[in-house]
Amino acid sequence: MFVKIFHSTVLNIVKEKIVRAQKNRVLHLGCIIINRVEGVHGKLKKYLMTSVGDLCTCIEKIHDMLLIQLTEIHT
């Protein structure tokens, strides 16, 4: 009962403020999605190191990149 009341009153009132505060922590100048995609694309290009390659090599390098990112997140 308490959780239901809390969710319907307090959480509904402050949820937009919480999201807005989290979004405003990073300077994005109005571009919220594109910069992230470009950043990931640039990082992927660094790991691939070439514009040509077979599918197996590309998948292995993407896998290595994701493992490194996961390790960085855990540390």
Backbone as a printed PyTorch tensor [residue, N CA C, xyz], in Angstrom:
tensor([[[  0.8150,  -1.1890,   0.0000],
         [  0.0000,   0.0000,   0.0000],
         [  0.8650,   1.2610,   0.0000]],

        [[  1.8780,   1.3020,   0.8880],
         [  2.7600,   2.4600,   0.9720],
         [  3.5080,   2.6740,  -0.3330]],

        [[  4.0010,   1.5780,  -0.9160],
         [  4.7420,   1.6750,  -2.1640],
         [  3.8630,   2.2380,  -3.2680]],

        [[  2.6320,   1.8070,  -3.3260],
         [  1.7030,   2.2890,  -4.3470],
         [  1.4450,   3.7910,  -4.1820]],

        [[  1.2260,   4.2310,  -2.9670],
         [  0.9980,   5.6550,  -2.7100],
         [  2.2520,   6.4540,  -3.0100]],

        [[  3.4030,   5.9640,  -2.5700],
         [  4.6720,   6.6370,  -2.8330],
         [  4.9130,   6.7730,  -4.3320]],

        [[  4.6750,   5.7100,  -5.0580],
         [  4.8780,   5.7200,  -6.5080],
         [  3.9470,   6.7150,  -7.1830]],

        [[  2.7020,   6.7570,  -6.7740],
         [  1.7260,   7.6230,  -7.4420],
         [  1.8890,   9.0920,  -7.0630]],

        [[  2.4660,   9.3900,  -5.9240],
         [  2.5930,  10.7950,  -5.5280],
         [  4.0120,  11.3090,  -5.7310]],

        [[  4.9200,  10.8700,  -4.9330],
         [  6.2830,  11.4170,  -4.9390],
         [  7.0150,  11.0780,  -6.2200]],

        [[  7.0040,   9.8400,  -6.6240],
         [  7.7750,   9.4260,  -7.7860],
         [  7.2830,  10.0890,  -9.0600]],

        [[  5.9920,  10.1900,  -9.2490],
         [  5.4590,  10.8450, -10.4370],
         [  5.7970,  12.3270, -10.4770]],

        [[  5.9080,  12.9550,  -9.3360],
         [  6.2160,  14.3810,  -9.2830],
         [  7.6830,  14.6420,  -9.6150]],

        [[  8.5850,  13.8380,  -9.0950],
         [ 10.0210,  14.1390,  -9.2350],
         [ 10.7130,  13.3830, -10.3570]],

        [[ 10.0570,  12.4660, -11.0230],
         [ 10.7600,  11.6510, -12.0170],
         [ 11.2910,  12.4910, -13.1730]],

        [[ 10.5400,  13.4820, -13.6280],
         [ 11.0240,  14.3260, -14.7170],
         [ 12.2220,  15.1570, -14.2750]],

        [[ 12.2150,  15.6180, -13.0330],
         [ 13.3460,  16.3880, -12.5140],
         [ 14.5980,  15.5280, -12.4270]],

        [[ 14.4360,  14.2770, -12.0400],
         [ 15.5700,  13.3680, -11.9420],
         [ 16.1700,  13.1210, -13.3240]],

        [[ 15.3340,  12.8590, -14.2980],
         [ 15.8130,  12.6080, -15.6630],
         [ 16.4740,  13.8520, -16.2280]],

        [[ 15.8730,  15.0130, -16.0300],
         [ 16.4310,  16.2640, -16.5440],
         [ 17.7950,  16.5470, -15.9030]],

        [[ 17.9280,  16.3230, -14.6120],
         [ 19.1960,  16.5510, -13.9230],
         [ 20.2650,  15.6060, -14.4410]],

        [[ 19.9140,  14.3520, -14.6680],
         [ 20.8840,  13.3810, -15.1890],
         [ 21.3100,  13.7530, -16.6000]],

        [[ 20.3640,  14.1760, -17.4240],
         [ 20.6640,  14.5290, -18.8130],
         [ 21.5490,  15.7660, -18.8830]],

        [[ 21.3750,  16.6910, -17.9620],
         [ 22.1160,  17.9420, -17.9950],
         [ 23.5140,  17.8410, -17.3990]],

        [[ 23.9270,  16.6760, -16.9510],
         [ 25.2820,  16.5020, -16.4220],
         [ 26.3310,  16.5630, -17.5190]],

        [[ 25.9420,  16.3080, -18.7580],
         [ 26.8700,  16.2730, -19.8810],
         [ 26.5230,  17.4030, -20.8310]],

        [[ 27.5450,  18.1350, -21.2960],
         [ 27.3140,  19.2020, -22.2640],
         [ 27.0400,  18.5660, -23.6180]],

        [[ 25.7990,  18.6750, -24.0890],
         [ 25.4350,  18.0380, -25.3460],
         [ 24.9760,  19.0310, -26.3890]],

        [[ 24.7980,  20.3070, -26.0030],
         [ 24.4300,  21.3800, -26.9190],
         [ 23.2250,  21.0440, -27.7840]],

        [[ 22.2950,  20.2940, -27.2270],
         [ 21.0770,  19.9630, -27.9460],
         [ 21.1520,  18.6830, -28.7540]],

        [[ 22.3460,  18.1660, -29.0020],
         [ 22.5030,  16.9100, -29.7510],
         [ 22.6450,  15.7850, -28.7440]],

        [[ 21.5860,  15.0650, -28.5310],
         [ 21.6040,  14.0480, -27.4790],
         [ 22.0590,  12.6960, -28.0150]],

        [[ 21.6420,  12.3180, -29.1990],
         [ 21.9080,  10.9770, -29.7000],
         [ 23.1090,  10.9230, -30.6420]],

        [[ 23.2070,  11.8330, -31.5670],
         [ 24.1940,  11.7560, -32.6460],
         [ 25.6240,  11.7030, -32.1120]],

        [[ 25.9600,  12.5050, -31.1120],
         [ 27.3320,  12.5280, -30.6180],
         [ 27.7480,  11.1830, -30.0370]],

        [[ 26.8390,  10.5080, -29.3780],
         [ 27.1600,   9.1880, -28.8300],
         [ 27.4380,   8.1960, -29.9520]],

        [[ 26.6110,   8.2510, -30.9760],
         [ 26.7870,   7.3230, -32.0910],
         [ 28.1100,   7.6010, -32.7920]],

        [[ 28.4220,   8.8730, -33.0170],
         [ 29.6790,   9.2260, -33.6690],
         [ 30.8730,   8.7990, -32.8190]],

        [[ 30.7590,   8.9550, -31.5120],
         [ 31.8460,   8.5500, -30.6260],
         [ 32.1040,   7.0530, -30.6800]],

        [[ 31.0370,   6.2810, -30.6450],
         [ 31.1770,   4.8220, -30.7150],
         [ 31.7170,   4.4100, -32.0800]],

        [[ 31.2510,   5.0800, -33.1270],
         [ 31.7250,   4.7610, -34.4740],
         [ 33.2210,   5.0480, -34.5880]],

        [[ 33.6750,   6.1660, -34.0380],
         [ 35.1010,   6.4970, -34.0710],
         [ 35.9380,   5.4890, -33.3060]],

        [[ 35.4530,   5.0800, -32.1480],
         [ 36.1760,   4.0810, -31.3460],
         [ 36.2480,   2.7470, -32.0810]],

        [[ 35.1560,   2.3650, -32.7280],
         [ 35.1310,   1.1160, -33.4820],
         [ 36.1170,   1.1640, -34.6430]],

        [[ 36.1910,   2.3000, -35.3360],
         [ 37.1300,   2.4300, -36.4490],
         [ 38.5730,   2.2920, -35.9800]],

        [[ 38.8770,   2.7980, -34.7720],
         [ 40.2380,   2.6570, -34.2320],
         [ 40.5730,   1.1890, -33.9880]],

        [[ 39.6070,   0.4410, -33.4670],
         [ 39.8640,  -0.9690, -33.1930],
         [ 39.9750,  -1.7870, -34.4680]],

        [[ 39.2000,  -1.4530, -35.4810],
         [ 39.2490,  -2.2150, -36.7280],
         [ 40.5230,  -1.9070, -37.5080]],

        [[ 41.0320,  -0.6900, -37.4350],
         [ 42.2950,  -0.2450, -38.0410],
         [ 42.3410,  -0.3590, -39.5560]],

        [[ 41.2800,  -0.7210, -40.2030],
         [ 41.2630,  -0.8080, -41.6510],
         [ 39.8270,  -0.7010, -42.1460]],

        [[ 39.6740,  -0.2680, -43.3670],
         [ 38.3240,  -0.1610, -43.9120],
         [ 37.9110,  -1.4270, -44.6540]],

        [[ 38.8380,  -2.3310, -44.8420],
         [ 38.5250,  -3.6040, -45.4960],
         [ 38.9370,  -4.7440, -44.5730]],

        [[ 38.1990,  -5.8120, -44.6150],
         [ 38.5110,  -6.9650, -43.7900],
         [ 37.3890,  -7.9670, -43.8680]],

        [[ 37.7170,  -9.1970, -43.5120],
         [ 36.6800, -10.2130, -43.5520],
         [ 35.8130, -10.1350, -42.2970]],

        [[ 34.6670, -10.7410, -42.3700],
         [ 33.6830, -10.6790, -41.3000],
         [ 34.2270, -11.2660, -40.0030]],

        [[ 34.9540, -12.3550, -40.0910],
         [ 35.4860, -13.0250, -38.9040],
         [ 36.4440, -12.1070, -38.1470]],

        [[ 37.3280, -11.4440, -38.8670],
         [ 38.2860, -10.5310, -38.2390],
         [ 37.5670,  -9.3660, -37.5840]],

        [[ 36.5750,  -8.8170, -38.2640],
         [ 35.8180,  -7.6870, -37.7080],
         [ 35.0820,  -8.0910, -36.4360]],

        [[ 34.4890,  -9.2600, -36.4340],
         [ 33.7570,  -9.7280, -35.2520],
         [ 34.7170,  -9.9440, -34.0920]],

        [[ 35.9020, -10.4970, -34.3570],
         [ 36.8910, -10.7060, -33.2960],
         [ 37.3350,  -9.3700, -32.7000]],

        [[ 37.5670,  -8.3740, -33.5430],
         [ 38.0210,  -7.0730, -33.0470],
         [ 36.9130,  -6.3600, -32.2790]],

        [[ 35.6810,  -6.4800, -32.7360],
         [ 34.5620,  -5.8930, -32.0030],
         [ 34.4170,  -6.5740, -30.6460]],

        [[ 34.5770,  -7.8800, -30.6100],
         [ 34.5170,  -8.6310, -29.3600],
         [ 35.6020,  -8.1590, -28.4020]],

        [[ 36.8330,  -7.9840, -28.9150],
         [ 37.9310,  -7.4930, -28.0860],
         [ 37.6290,  -6.1010, -27.5340]],

        [[ 37.0670,  -5.2330, -28.3750],
         [ 36.7310,  -3.8810, -27.9510],
         [ 35.7010,  -3.9160, -26.8270]],

        [[ 34.6930,  -4.7600, -26.9620],
         [ 33.6550,  -4.8510, -25.9380],
         [ 34.2000,  -5.4210, -24.6320]],

        [[ 35.1140,  -6.3710, -24.7250],
         [ 35.7280,  -6.9100, -23.5110],
         [ 36.5360,  -5.8460, -22.7800]],

        [[ 37.2710,  -5.0310, -23.5220],
         [ 38.0540,  -3.9610, -22.9100],
         [ 37.1310,  -2.9470, -22.2510]],

        [[ 36.0460,  -2.5910, -22.9290],
         [ 35.0970,  -1.6490, -22.3500],
         [ 34.4590,  -2.2170, -21.0780]],

        [[ 34.1210,  -3.4920, -21.1000],
         [ 33.5390,  -4.1240, -19.9220],
         [ 34.5220,  -4.1270, -18.7570]],

        [[ 35.7950,  -4.4020, -19.0460],
         [ 36.8190,  -4.3700, -18.0130],
         [ 36.9560,  -2.9710, -17.4320]],

        [[ 36.9260,  -1.9520, -18.2790],
         [ 37.0140,  -0.5670, -17.8080],
         [ 35.8210,  -0.2150, -16.9250]],

        [[ 34.6510,  -0.6900, -17.2830],
         [ 33.4450,  -0.4020, -16.4940],
         [ 33.5670,  -1.0520, -15.1150]],

        [[ 34.0460,  -2.2940, -15.0730],
         [ 34.1560,  -3.0020, -13.7970],
         [ 35.2180,  -2.3900, -12.8860]],

        [[ 36.2600,  -1.8160, -13.4710],
         [ 37.3120,  -1.1950, -12.6390],
         [ 36.9120,   0.1980, -12.3190]]])
